[in-house]
Amino acid sequence: MKHTRLSVCARKRRYGSEEEARAVVAGAAIVLRPYRCDRCGLFHLTSRTKGKRIARPVG
Ligand SMILES: [Zn+2]
């Protein structure tokens, strides 16, 4: 598991539990994935489409 940079941790929103993070994912317009941060021990959300452009909607 990769380490979370402190600067990333500091600017990301923190969630106290994975359930809380998943609730946000469920309501998000883009695909996100909760992960536990080894800096603060809480949860952040990360985009699953790392390095990839999000596909344009068809039509
Ligand atoms: Zn953190």
N, CA, C, O and the ligand as a Tripos MOL2 file, in Angstrom:
@<TRIPOS>MOLECULE
protein
  237   235    60     0     0
PROTEIN
NO_CHARGES

@<TRIPOS>ATOM
      1 N           0.8510   -1.2010    0.0000 N.3       1 MET1
      2 CA          0.0000    0.0000    0.0000 C.3       1 MET1
      3 C           0.8790    1.2400    0.0000 C.2       1 MET1
      4 O           1.8320    1.3510    0.7710 O.2       1 MET1
      5 N           0.5400    2.1500   -0.8660 N.am      2 LYS2
      6 CA          1.3600    3.3600   -0.9710 C.3       2 LYS2
      7 C           1.1290    4.2660    0.2220 C.2       2 LYS2
      8 O           0.0740    4.2500    0.8560 O.2       2 LYS2
      9 N           2.1460    5.0520    0.5020 N.am      3 HIS3
     10 CA          2.0200    6.0070    1.5890 C.3       3 HIS3
     11 C           1.3710    7.2800    1.0770 C.2       3 HIS3
     12 O           1.6110    7.7350   -0.0420 O.2       3 HIS3
     13 N           0.5570    7.8210    1.9280 N.am      4 THR4
     14 CA         -0.0930    9.0730    1.5830 C.3       4 THR4
     15 C           0.8180   10.2290    1.9460 C.2       4 THR4
     16 O           1.3180   10.3140    3.0670 O.2       4 THR4
     17 N           1.0270   11.1120    0.9950 N.am      5 ARG5
     18 CA          1.8400   12.2740    1.2980 C.3       5 ARG5
     19 C           1.1120   13.1940    2.2730 C.2       5 ARG5
     20 O          -0.1090   13.3470    2.2270 O.2       5 ARG5
     21 N           1.8920   13.7930    3.1460 N.am      6 LEU6
     22 CA          1.2980   14.6400    4.1680 C.3       6 LEU6
     23 C           0.5230   15.7940    3.5310 C.2       6 LEU6
     24 O          -0.5280   16.1900    4.0350 O.2       6 LEU6
     25 N           1.0340   16.3280    2.4360 N.am      7 SER7
     26 CA          0.3460   17.4430    1.7810 C.3       7 SER7
     27 C          -0.9910   16.9960    1.2120 C.2       7 SER7
     28 O          -1.9590   17.7560    1.1940 O.2       7 SER7
     29 N          -1.0300   15.7590    0.7510 N.am      8 VAL8
     30 CA         -2.2750   15.2190    0.2220 C.3       8 VAL8
     31 C          -3.2710   15.0410    1.3550 C.2       8 VAL8
     32 O          -4.4410   15.4100    1.2510 O.2       8 VAL8
     33 N          -2.7740   14.4690    2.4310 N.am      9 CYS9
     34 CA         -3.6230   14.2480    3.5990 C.3       9 CYS9
     35 C          -4.2050   15.5560    4.0970 C.2       9 CYS9
     36 O          -5.3860   15.6300    4.4360 O.2       9 CYS9
     37 N          -3.3710   16.5940    4.1420 N.am     10 ALA10
     38 CA         -3.7890   17.8610    4.7300 C.3      10 ALA10
     39 C          -4.9100   18.5180    3.9460 C.2      10 ALA10
     40 O          -5.7820   19.1650    4.5260 O.2      10 ALA10
     41 N          -4.8910   18.3530    2.6180 N.am     11 ARG11
     42 CA         -5.8980   19.0600    1.8280 C.3      11 ARG11
     43 C          -7.1080   18.1980    1.5070 C.2      11 ARG11
     44 O          -8.1150   18.6890    0.9970 O.2      11 ARG11
     45 N          -7.0040   16.9270    1.8070 N.am     12 LYS12
     46 CA         -8.1430   16.0600    1.5340 C.3      12 LYS12
     47 C          -9.1120   16.0620    2.6980 C.2      12 LYS12
     48 O          -8.7430   16.2640    3.8550 O.2      12 LYS12
     49 N         -10.3460   15.8340    2.3520 N.am     13 ARG13
     50 CA        -11.3440   15.7340    3.3940 C.3      13 ARG13
     51 C         -11.1860   14.3970    4.1050 C.2      13 ARG13
     52 O         -10.8770   13.3770    3.4900 O.2      13 ARG13
     53 N         -11.4070   14.4310    5.4150 N.am     14 ARG14
     54 CA        -11.2490   13.2150    6.2040 C.3      14 ARG14
     55 C         -12.6020   12.6650    6.6330 C.2      14 ARG14
     56 O         -13.5250   13.4030    6.9760 O.2      14 ARG14
     57 N         -12.6800   11.3640    6.5990 N.am     15 TYR15
     58 CA        -13.8930   10.6930    7.0510 C.3      15 TYR15
     59 C         -13.5330    9.7540    8.1960 C.2      15 TYR15
     60 O         -12.5180    9.0590    8.1560 O.2      15 TYR15
     61 N         -14.3780    9.7510    9.2030 N.am     16 GLY16
     62 CA        -14.0650    9.0030   10.4080 C.3      16 GLY16
     63 C         -14.2040    7.5080   10.2600 C.2      16 GLY16
     64 O         -13.6620    6.7510   11.0650 O.2      16 GLY16
     65 N         -14.9250    7.0670    9.2400 N.am     17 SER17
     66 CA        -15.1070    5.6410    9.0420 C.3      17 SER17
     67 C         -15.2620    5.3470    7.5650 C.2      17 SER17
     68 O         -15.5910    6.2290    6.7720 O.2      17 SER17
     69 N         -15.0250    4.1080    7.2070 N.am     18 GLU18
     70 CA        -15.1740    3.7280    5.8040 C.3      18 GLU18
     71 C         -16.6320    3.8470    5.3730 C.2      18 GLU18
     72 O         -16.9280    4.1830    4.2260 O.2      18 GLU18
     73 N         -17.5280    3.5710    6.2980 N.am     19 GLU19
     74 CA        -18.9530    3.6820    5.9650 C.3      19 GLU19
     75 C         -19.3200    5.1020    5.6030 C.2      19 GLU19
     76 O         -20.0860    5.3480    4.6720 O.2      19 GLU19
     77 N         -18.7600    6.0360    6.3560 N.am     20 GLU20
     78 CA        -19.0300    7.4390    6.0830 C.3      20 GLU20
     79 C         -18.4890    7.8200    4.7110 C.2      20 GLU20
     80 O         -19.1460    8.5280    3.9480 O.2      20 GLU20
     81 N         -17.2840    7.3420    4.4050 N.am     21 ALA21
     82 CA        -16.6810    7.6280    3.1120 C.3      21 ALA21
     83 C         -17.5000    7.0100    1.9870 C.2      21 ALA21
     84 O         -17.6990    7.6340    0.9450 O.2      21 ALA21
     85 N         -17.9680    5.8030    2.1910 N.am     22 ARG22
     86 CA        -18.7390    5.1190    1.1510 C.3      22 ARG22
     87 C         -20.0660    5.8150    0.8920 C.2      22 ARG22
     88 O         -20.5700    5.8050   -0.2310 O.2      22 ARG22
     89 N         -20.6240    6.4130    1.9190 N.am     23 ALA23
     90 CA        -21.8750    7.1540    1.7530 C.3      23 ALA23
     91 C         -21.6540    8.3410    0.8140 C.2      23 ALA23
     92 O         -22.5270    8.6890    0.0200 O.2      23 ALA23
     93 N         -20.4770    8.9540    0.9170 N.am     24 VAL24
     94 CA        -20.1420   10.0640    0.0310 C.3      24 VAL24
     95 C         -19.9250    9.5580   -1.3900 C.2      24 VAL24
     96 O         -20.3500   10.1940   -2.3550 O.2      24 VAL24
     97 N         -19.2620    8.4140   -1.5130 N.am     25 VAL25
     98 CA        -19.0210    7.8140   -2.8250 C.3      25 VAL25
     99 C         -20.3470    7.5430   -3.5280 C.2      25 VAL25
    100 O         -20.4880    7.7810   -4.7280 O.2      25 VAL25
    101 N         -21.3050    7.0460   -2.7720 N.am     26 ALA26
    102 CA        -22.5960    6.6930   -3.3480 C.3      26 ALA26
    103 C         -23.2960    7.9080   -3.9400 C.2      26 ALA26
    104 O         -24.0700    7.7860   -4.8890 O.2      26 ALA26
    105 N         -23.0200    9.0760   -3.3760 N.am     27 GLY27
    106 CA        -23.6860   10.2800   -3.8510 C.3      27 GLY27
    107 C         -22.8410   11.1200   -4.7990 C.2      27 GLY27
    108 O         -23.2620   12.1930   -5.2310 O.2      27 GLY27
    109 N         -21.6410   10.6260   -5.1220 N.am     28 ALA28
    110 CA        -20.7280   11.4070   -5.9620 C.3      28 ALA28
    111 C         -21.0090   11.1730   -7.4360 C.2      28 ALA28
    112 O         -21.4810   10.1090   -7.8370 O.2      28 ALA28
    113 N         -20.7070   12.1970   -8.2390 N.am     29 ALA29
    114 CA        -20.9450   12.0970   -9.6810 C.3      29 ALA29
    115 C         -19.8480   11.3060  -10.3870 C.2      29 ALA29
    116 O         -20.0560   10.7950  -11.4880 O.2      29 ALA29
    117 N         -18.6900   11.2060   -9.7590 N.am     30 ILE30
    118 CA        -17.5820   10.4740  -10.3650 C.3      30 ILE30
    119 C         -17.2350    9.2670   -9.5060 C.2      30 ILE30
    120 O         -17.6640    9.1620   -8.3570 O.2      30 ILE30
    121 N         -16.4490    8.3530  -10.0810 N.am     31 VAL31
    122 CA        -16.0960    7.1260   -9.3690 C.3      31 VAL31
    123 C         -14.9920    7.4190   -8.3610 C.2      31 VAL31
    124 O         -13.9120    7.8890   -8.7180 O.2      31 VAL31
    125 N         -15.2760    7.1410   -7.1290 N.am     32 LEU32
    126 CA        -14.3020    7.3530   -6.0680 C.3      32 LEU32
    127 C         -14.1430    6.0810   -5.2600 C.2      32 LEU32
    128 O         -15.0100    5.2070   -5.2530 O.2      32 LEU32
    129 N         -13.0050    6.0010   -4.5750 N.am     33 ARG33
    130 CA        -12.7680    4.8200   -3.7550 C.3      33 ARG33
    131 C         -12.2070    5.2690   -2.4100 C.2      33 ARG33
    132 O         -11.2270    6.0130   -2.3600 O.2      33 ARG33
    133 N         -12.8210    4.8220   -1.3310 N.am     34 PRO34
    134 CA        -12.3020    5.1720   -0.0090 C.3      34 PRO34
    135 C         -11.0610    4.3690    0.3370 C.2      34 PRO34
    136 O         -10.9670    3.1910   -0.0060 O.2      34 PRO34
    137 N         -10.1290    4.9840    1.0020 N.am     35 TYR35
    138 CA         -8.9440    4.2650    1.4720 C.3      35 TYR35
    139 C          -8.5160    4.8340    2.8120 C.2      35 TYR35
    140 O          -8.7470    6.0080    3.1010 O.2      35 TYR35
    141 N          -7.8940    3.9990    3.6230 N.am     36 ARG36
    142 CA         -7.4600    4.4560    4.9300 C.3      36 ARG36
    143 C          -6.0920    5.1100    4.8050 C.2      36 ARG36
    144 O          -5.1740    4.5690    4.1890 O.2      36 ARG36
    145 N          -5.9850    6.2620    5.3950 N.am     37 CYS37
    146 CA         -4.7550    7.0380    5.3070 C.3      37 CYS37
    147 C          -3.8150    6.6450    6.4420 C.2      37 CYS37
    148 O          -4.2210    6.5510    7.6000 O.2      37 CYS37
    149 N          -2.5470    6.4170    6.0860 N.am     38 ASP38
    150 CA         -1.5940    6.0220    7.1330 C.3      38 ASP38
    151 C          -1.0010    7.2400    7.8410 C.2      38 ASP38
    152 O          -0.1840    7.1010    8.7510 O.2      38 ASP38
    153 N          -1.4120    8.4140    7.4210 N.am     39 ARG39
    154 CA         -0.9740    9.6340    8.1060 C.3      39 ARG39
    155 C          -1.8710    9.9710    9.2770 C.2      39 ARG39
    156 O          -1.4130   10.1750   10.4010 O.2      39 ARG39
    157 N          -3.1580   10.0230    8.9860 N.am     40 CYS40
    158 CA         -4.1010   10.4490   10.0190 C.3      40 CYS40
    159 C          -4.9440    9.2970   10.5340 C.2      40 CYS40
    160 O          -5.6340    9.4430   11.5430 O.2      40 CYS40
    161 N          -4.9020    8.1520    9.8600 N.am     41 GLY41
    162 CA         -5.6540    6.9950   10.3120 C.3      41 GLY41
    163 C          -7.1290    7.0550    9.9800 C.2      41 GLY41
    164 O          -7.8930    6.1560   10.3310 O.2      41 GLY41
    165 N          -7.5240    8.1170    9.3030 N.am     42 LEU42
    166 CA         -8.9100    8.2560    8.8810 C.3      42 LEU42
    167 C          -9.0270    7.9160    7.3990 C.2      42 LEU42
    168 O          -8.0590    7.4650    6.7860 O.2      42 LEU42
    169 N         -10.1830    8.1280    6.8350 N.am     43 PHE43
    170 CA        -10.4030    7.7580    5.4410 C.3      43 PHE43
    171 C         -10.4460    8.9750    4.5320 C.2      43 PHE43
    172 O         -10.9980   10.0180    4.8820 O.2      43 PHE43
    173 N          -9.8460    8.8150    3.3540 N.am     44 HIS44
    174 CA         -9.9620    9.8040    2.2910 C.3      44 HIS44
    175 C         -10.5790    9.1030    1.0850 C.2      44 HIS44
    176 O         -10.7380    7.8820    1.0550 O.2      44 HIS44
    177 N         -10.9180    9.9200    0.1000 N.am     45 LEU45
    178 CA        -11.4190    9.3580   -1.1430 C.3      45 LEU45
    179 C         -10.4030    9.5980   -2.2460 C.2      45 LEU45
    180 O          -9.7750   10.6560   -2.3040 O.2      45 LEU45
    181 N         -10.2450    8.6110   -3.1200 N.am     46 THR46
    182 CA         -9.3420    8.7530   -4.2530 C.3      46 THR46
    183 C         -10.0790    8.3750   -5.5250 C.2      46 THR46
    184 O         -10.9920    7.5500   -5.5130 O.2      46 THR46
    185 N          -9.6680    8.9870   -6.6100 N.am     47 SER47
    186 CA        -10.2570    8.6540   -7.8940 C.3      47 SER47
    187 C          -9.6890    7.3400   -8.3930 C.2      47 SER47
    188 O          -8.4860    7.0910   -8.3050 O.2      47 SER47
    189 N         -10.5530    6.5190   -8.9070 N.am     48 ARG48
    190 CA        -10.0850    5.2190   -9.3870 C.3      48 ARG48
    191 C          -9.4430    5.3440  -10.7730 C.2      48 ARG48
    192 O          -8.6620    4.4870  -11.1850 O.2      48 ARG48
    193 N          -9.7790    6.4080  -11.4730 N.am     49 THR49
    194 CA         -9.2970    6.5860  -12.8420 C.3      49 THR49
    195 C          -7.9940    7.3700  -12.8400 C.2      49 THR49
    196 O          -7.8960    8.4440  -13.4340 O.2      49 THR49
    197 N          -7.0020    6.8180  -12.1660 N.am     50 LYS50
    198 CA         -5.7280    7.5040  -12.0330 C.3      50 LYS50
    199 C          -4.9960    7.5850  -13.3690 C.2      50 LYS50
    200 O          -4.7550    6.5660  -14.0180 O.2      50 LYS50
    201 N          -4.6490    8.7960  -13.7710 N.am     51 GLY51
    202 CA         -3.8820    8.9780  -14.9940 C.3      51 GLY51
    203 C          -4.6760    8.7890  -16.2690 C.2      51 GLY51
    204 O          -4.1370    8.8750  -17.3730 O.2      51 GLY51
    205 N          -5.9490    8.5320  -16.1080 N.am     52 LYS52
    206 CA         -6.7740    8.3330  -17.2990 C.3      52 LYS52
    207 C          -7.8180    9.4420  -17.4000 C.2      52 LYS52
    208 O          -8.3620    9.9230  -16.4070 O.2      52 LYS52
    209 N          -8.0620    9.8150  -18.6340 N.am     53 ARG53
    210 CA         -9.1290   10.7920  -18.8230 C.3      53 ARG53
    211 C         -10.4770   10.1090  -18.6620 C.2      53 ARG53
    212 O         -10.6650    8.9600  -19.0600 O.2      53 ARG53
    213 N         -11.3830   10.8230  -18.0850 N.am     54 ILE54
    214 CA        -12.7210   10.2720  -17.9470 C.3      54 ILE54
    215 C         -13.4140   10.2990  -19.3100 C.2      54 ILE54
    216 O         -13.4220   11.3130  -20.0080 O.2      54 ILE54
    217 N         -13.9820    9.1750  -19.6540 N.am     55 ALA55
    218 CA        -14.6170    9.0500  -20.9560 C.3      55 ALA55
    219 C         -15.7540   10.0600  -21.1090 C.2      55 ALA55
    220 O         -16.5410   10.3070  -20.1950 O.2      55 ALA55
    221 N         -15.7960   10.6230  -22.3040 N.am     56 ARG56
    222 CA        -16.8810   11.5700  -22.5510 C.3      56 ARG56
    223 C         -18.2020   10.8270  -22.6680 C.2      56 ARG56
    224 O         -18.2460    9.6950  -23.1500 O.2      56 ARG56
    225 N         -19.2420   11.4450  -22.2410 N.am     57 PRO57
    226 CA        -20.5570   10.8110  -22.4090 C.3      57 PRO57
    227 C         -20.8810   10.6500  -23.8910 C.2      57 PRO57
    228 O         -20.5880   11.5330  -24.6980 O.2      57 PRO57
    229 N         -21.4670    9.5540  -24.2300 N.am     58 VAL58
    230 CA        -21.8200    9.3030  -25.6260 C.3      58 VAL58
    231 C         -23.0620   10.1000  -26.0000 C.2      58 VAL58
    232 O         -24.0200   10.1870  -25.2320 O.2      58 VAL58
    233 N         -23.0230   10.6680  -27.1730 N.am     59 GLY59
    234 CA        -24.1830   11.4010  -27.6670 C.3      59 GLY59
    235 C         -24.0540   12.8760  -27.3710 C.2      59 GLY59
    236 O         -24.9430   13.6550  -27.7160 O.2      59 GLY59
    237 ZN         -4.9490   11.4790    6.0590 Zn       60 ZN60
@<TRIPOS>BOND
     1     1     2 1
     2     2     3 1
     3     3     4 2
     4     3     5 am
     5     5     6 1
     6     6     7 1
     7     7     8 2
     8     7     9 am
     9     9    10 1
    10    10    11 1
    11    11    12 2
    12    11    13 am
    13    13    14 1
    14    14    15 1
    15    15    16 2
    16    15    17 am
    17    17    18 1
    18    18    19 1
    19    19    20 2
    20    19    21 am
    21    21    22 1
    22    22    23 1
    23    23    24 2
    24    23    25 am
    25    25    26 1
    26    26    27 1
    27    27    28 2
    28    27    29 am
    29    29    30 1
    30    30    31 1
    31    31    32 2
    32    31    33 am
    33    33    34 1
    34    34    35 1
    35    35    36 2
    36    35    37 am
    37    37    38 1
    38    38    39 1
    39    39    40 2
    40    39    41 am
    41    41    42 1
    42    42    43 1
    43    43    44 2
    44    43    45 am
    45    45    46 1
    46    46    47 1
    47    47    48 2
    48    47    49 am
    49    49    50 1
    50    50    51 1
    51    51    52 2
    52    51    53 am
    53    53    54 1
    54    54    55 1
    55    55    56 2
    56    55    57 am
    57    57    58 1
    58    58    59 1
    59    59    60 2
    60    59    61 am
    61    61    62 1
    62    62    63 1
    63    63    64 2
    64    63    65 am
    65    65    66 1
    66    66    67 1
    67    67    68 2
    68    67    69 am
    69    69    70 1
    70    70    71 1
    71    71    72 2
    72    71    73 am
    73    73    74 1
    74    74    75 1
    75    75    76 2
    76    75    77 am
    77    77    78 1
    78    78    79 1
    79    79    80 2
    80    79    81 am
    81    81    82 1
    82    82    83 1
    83    83    84 2
    84    83    85 am
    85    85    86 1
    86    86    87 1
    87    87    88 2
    88    87    89 am
    89    89    90 1
    90    90    91 1
    91    91    92 2
    92    91    93 am
    93    93    94 1
    94    94    95 1
    95    95    96 2
    96    95    97 am
    97    97    98 1
    98    98    99 1
    99    99   100 2
   100    99   101 am
   101   101   102 1
   102   102   103 1
   103   103   104 2
   104   103   105 am
   105   105   106 1
   106   106   107 1
   107   107   108 2
   108   107   109 am
   109   109   110 1
   110   110   111 1
   111   111   112 2
   112   111   113 am
   113   113   114 1
   114   114   115 1
   115   115   116 2
   116   115   117 am
   117   117   118 1
   118   118   119 1
   119   119   120 2
   120   119   121 am
   121   121   122 1
   122   122   123 1
   123   123   124 2
   124   123   125 am
   125   125   126 1
   126   126   127 1
   127   127   128 2
   128   127   129 am
   129   129   130 1
   130   130   131 1
   131   131   132 2
   132   131   133 am
   133   133   134 1
   134   134   135 1
   135   135   136 2
   136   135   137 am
   137   137   138 1
   138   138   139 1
   139   139   140 2
   140   139   141 am
   141   141   142 1
   142   142   143 1
   143   143   144 2
   144   143   145 am
   145   145   146 1
   146   146   147 1
   147   147   148 2
   148   147   149 am
   149   149   150 1
   150   150   151 1
   151   151   152 2
   152   151   153 am
   153   153   154 1
   154   154   155 1
   155   155   156 2
   156   155   157 am
   157   157   158 1
   158   158   159 1
   159   159   160 2
   160   159   161 am
   161   161   162 1
   162   162   163 1
   163   163   164 2
   164   163   165 am
   165   165   166 1
   166   166   167 1
   167   167   168 2
   168   167   169 am
   169   169   170 1
   170   170   171 1
   171   171   172 2
   172   171   173 am
   173   173   174 1
   174   174   175 1
   175   175   176 2
   176   175   177 am
   177   177   178 1
   178   178   179 1
   179   179   180 2
   180   179   181 am
   181   181   182 1
   182   182   183 1
   183   183   184 2
   184   183   185 am
   185   185   186 1
   186   186   187 1
   187   187   188 2
   188   187   189 am
   189   189   190 1
   190   190   191 1
   191   191   192 2
   192   191   193 am
   193   193   194 1
   194   194   195 1
   195   195   196 2
   196   195   197 am
   197   197   198 1
   198   198   199 1
   199   199   200 2
   200   199   201 am
   201   201   202 1
   202   202   203 1
   203   203   204 2
   204   203   205 am
   205   205   206 1
   206   206   207 1
   207   207   208 2
   208   207   209 am
   209   209   210 1
   210   210   211 1
   211   211   212 2
   212   211   213 am
   213   213   214 1
   214   214   215 1
   215   215   216 2
   216   215   217 am
   217   217   218 1
   218   218   219 1
   219   219   220 2
   220   219   221 am
   221   221   222 1
   222   222   223 1
   223   223   224 2
   224   223   225 am
   225   225   226 1
   226   226   227 1
   227   227   228 2
   228   227   229 am
   229   229   230 1
   230   230   231 1
   231   231   232 2
   232   231   233 am
   233   233   234 1
   234   234   235 1
   235   235   236 2
@<TRIPOS>SUBSTRUCTURE
     1 MET1         2 RESIDUE 1 A MET
     2 LYS2         6 RESIDUE 1 A LYS
     3 HIS3        10 RESIDUE 1 A HIS
     4 THR4        14 RESIDUE 1 A THR
     5 ARG5        18 RESIDUE 1 A ARG
     6 LEU6        22 RESIDUE 1 A LEU
     7 SER7        26 RESIDUE 1 A SER
     8 VAL8        30 RESIDUE 1 A VAL
     9 CYS9        34 RESIDUE 1 A CYS
    10 ALA10       38 RESIDUE 1 A ALA
    11 ARG11       42 RESIDUE 1 A ARG
    12 LYS12       46 RESIDUE 1 A LYS
    13 ARG13       50 RESIDUE 1 A ARG
    14 ARG14       54 RESIDUE 1 A ARG
    15 TYR15       58 RESIDUE 1 A TYR
    16 GLY16       62 RESIDUE 1 A GLY
    17 SER17       66 RESIDUE 1 A SER
    18 GLU18       70 RESIDUE 1 A GLU
    19 GLU19       74 RESIDUE 1 A GLU
    20 GLU20       78 RESIDUE 1 A GLU
    21 ALA21       82 RESIDUE 1 A ALA
    22 ARG22       86 RESIDUE 1 A ARG
    23 ALA23       90 RESIDUE 1 A ALA
    24 VAL24       94 RESIDUE 1 A VAL
    25 VAL25       98 RESIDUE 1 A VAL
    26 ALA26      102 RESIDUE 1 A ALA
    27 GLY27      106 RESIDUE 1 A GLY
    28 ALA28      110 RESIDUE 1 A ALA
    29 ALA29      114 RESIDUE 1 A ALA
    30 ILE30      118 RESIDUE 1 A ILE
    31 VAL31      122 RESIDUE 1 A VAL
    32 LEU32      126 RESIDUE 1 A LEU
    33 ARG33      130 RESIDUE 1 A ARG
    34 PRO34      134 RESIDUE 1 A PRO
    35 TYR35      138 RESIDUE 1 A TYR
    36 ARG36      142 RESIDUE 1 A ARG
    37 CYS37      146 RESIDUE 1 A CYS
    38 ASP38      150 RESIDUE 1 A ASP
    39 ARG39      154 RESIDUE 1 A ARG
    40 CYS40      158 RESIDUE 1 A CYS
    41 GLY41      162 RESIDUE 1 A GLY
    42 LEU42      166 RESIDUE 1 A LEU
    43 PHE43      170 RESIDUE 1 A PHE
    44 HIS44      174 RESIDUE 1 A HIS
    45 LEU45      178 RESIDUE 1 A LEU
    46 THR46      182 RESIDUE 1 A THR
    47 SER47      186 RESIDUE 1 A SER
    48 ARG48      190 RESIDUE 1 A ARG
    49 THR49      194 RESIDUE 1 A THR
    50 LYS50      198 RESIDUE 1 A LYS
    51 GLY51      202 RESIDUE 1 A GLY
    52 LYS52      206 RESIDUE 1 A LYS
    53 ARG53      210 RESIDUE 1 A ARG
    54 ILE54      214 RESIDUE 1 A ILE
    55 ALA55      218 RESIDUE 1 A ALA
    56 ARG56      222 RESIDUE 1 A ARG
    57 PRO57      226 RESIDUE 1 A PRO
    58 VAL58      230 RESIDUE 1 A VAL
    59 GLY59      234 RESIDUE 1 A GLY
    60 ZN60       237 GROUP 0 **** ****
